[in-house]
Amino acid sequence: MLFWLVACNKQSGGFVMVRADRTVPGGSAYPLAVEPNHVGKYPPETNSGAGYFYDDVLEYRVWLNPERGAEHLNGDKDYFAAFAQYEKAKAFSMGTSGADDPIVLVRQLEWIAEPTPGTFRAEKGELITEWRVKWLAGNKRGSDTISSFLVHPKSAPKEDD
C-alpha cells in the first residue's frame, strides 16, 4: 500500500499523519467531518475522551502500529491516516496490517469537566479530543445539553465501552 508522509506542525511525541482522505461519497452512519478540506490538518496529539458532548466531528483517525505489523513509515513510532467519512476509515482499518479501529476527532466549544469523580462543571473554549466512534450517539451538544446534564449527571463512558 502506498502512503505519503506528511509532517505535522506539532510533533513533540513524534506522531505524524500519513494519509488524508477528504472525500465524502454517499451518506454515512456517523456524522461527516464538518470541514472535509481540513481533514489531516489537525494536530496529531490531542486529549482523549474528555467532555461528554461534542460540537463538531473534525475527522476519523486510524492509528497504525509498527509493532503490530504496520509499515515502518515513522520509524518505530505510531502514525495515523485521517478520513472525512467513518466508513472509509473502517474499510481502511480492516484492510491494513497493524491498524486500530477508527476513532473520531471532535471539537468541543462547551463541555463538562470532571476534575474529581462525580464533581462536574461546565467549561467553555475550544477543546479538541479523540473519542471512540460509538460515543457520538446521543452526545451532540444542543442549546440546553450542558445545563440539563448538570441537573441530572450521567456517568462517563468507560474506555472499554
C-alpha positions in Angstrom: 0.0 0.0 0.0 1.4 3.4 -1.0 1.3 6.1 1.7 2.7 9.7 1.7 4.3 11.0 4.8 3.2 14.5 5.9 4.9 16.1 8.8 2.6 18.0 11.1 3.3 21.2 13.0 3.1 19.6 16.5 5.4 16.6 16.7 6.5 16.6 20.3 5.6 12.9 20.6 6.7 12.1 17.1 3.3 11.2 15.8 2.6 12.0 12.2 -0.3 11.8 9.7 0.5 9.7 6.6 -2.7 9.9 4.6 -5.7 12.2 4.4 -8.9 11.1 2.5 -11.2 14.1 2.3 -13.8 12.5 0.1 -17.4 12.0 1.3 -19.2 9.8 -1.2 -22.8 9.0 -0.2 -24.3 9.0 3.3 -22.8 7.7 6.5 -23.9 6.0 9.7 -22.0 8.7 11.6 -21.6 12.5 11.1 -19.2 13.5 8.3 -16.3 15.8 9.0 -17.6 19.3 9.4 -14.8 20.7 7.1 -13.6 17.9 4.8 -10.8 20.1 3.3 -9.2 20.4 6.8 -9.1 16.6 7.4 -5.5 15.6 8.1 -4.5 19.2 9.2 -5.4 18.9 12.9 -2.7 18.4 15.5 -1.7 14.7 15.8 -1.6 15.0 19.6 -4.8 15.7 21.4 -6.7 15.0 24.6 -8.5 11.7 24.8 -12.1 11.0 25.8 -12.9 14.3 27.6 -16.1 16.4 27.8 -19.2 14.2 27.5 -20.6 16.2 24.5 -19.3 17.3 21.1 -20.0 20.2 18.8 -18.2 19.1 15.6 -16.7 15.9 14.1 -13.3 17.0 12.6 -12.0 13.7 11.2 -11.9 10.0 11.8 -8.4 8.6 12.5 -7.0 5.1 12.1 -3.8 4.7 14.1 -1.2 2.3 12.8 1.2 0.4 15.0 4.5 -0.9 13.5 5.0 -3.2 16.5 1.7 -4.9 15.4 2.6 -5.2 11.7 2.0 -1.7 10.2 4.6 -0.5 7.7 7.5 1.5 9.3 6.6 4.9 7.9 7.5 6.8 11.0 10.4 4.7 12.3 9.1 2.5 15.1 6.5 5.1 16.2 2.8 5.0 15.6 1.2 7.2 12.9 -2.3 7.7 11.6 -4.4 8.1 8.5 -7.3 10.7 8.6 -10.7 10.4 6.9 -13.7 12.6 6.4 -16.1 9.7 6.5 -16.4 6.8 9.0 -17.0 4.1 6.5 -13.8 4.8 4.6 -11.8 4.8 7.8 -13.4 1.5 8.8 -12.6 -0.1 5.5 -9.0 1.1 5.6 -8.7 -0.2 9.2 -10.0 -3.6 8.3 -7.7 -4.0 5.3 -4.4 -2.7 6.8 -2.0 -4.6 8.9 -1.3 -3.1 12.3 -4.3 -0.8 12.1 -6.6 0.1 15.1 -10.3 0.6 14.8 -11.2 4.1 13.8 -11.5 6.8 16.4 -13.1 10.2 15.9 -11.5 13.6 16.5 -14.2 16.0 17.9 -14.3 19.7 18.7 -16.0 20.9 21.8 -16.9 24.5 22.3 -18.7 23.8 25.6 -18.1 20.7 27.6 -18.3 19.1 31.0 -15.1 18.8 33.1 -14.9 16.2 35.9 -11.9 17.2 38.0 -12.8 14.5 40.5 -15.2 11.6 40.1 -18.7 12.8 40.4 -17.8 16.5 40.5 -18.9 18.3 37.3 -18.5 21.8 36.0 -19.3 23.5 32.7 -16.4 24.8 30.6 -16.2 27.0 27.5 -13.5 27.4 25.0 -12.2 25.1 22.3 -11.2 21.6 23.2 -10.1 19.0 20.5 -10.2 15.5 21.7 -10.2 11.9 20.4 -13.2 9.7 21.2 -14.4 6.2 20.5 -16.8 6.5 17.5 -19.7 4.9 19.4 -19.6 7.8 21.9 -21.0 10.1 19.2 -24.5 8.6 19.5 -26.7 10.9 21.5 -23.9 13.2 22.6 -24.1 16.1 20.1 -24.4 19.2 22.2 -27.6 21.2 21.9 -28.5 24.6 23.4 -29.5 23.2 26.8 -27.5 20.0 26.9 -24.9 21.2 29.4 -27.4 22.8 31.9 -29.6 19.6 31.7 -26.6 17.4 32.4 -25.6 19.4 35.4 -29.1 18.9 36.9 -29.1 15.1 36.1 -25.5 13.9 35.6 -24.7 10.7 33.9 -21.6 8.6 34.3 -18.8 8.9 31.8 -18.3 6.1 29.2 -15.5 3.7 30.2 -12.6 3.2 27.9 -13.8 -0.3 27.1 -17.4 0.9 26.4 
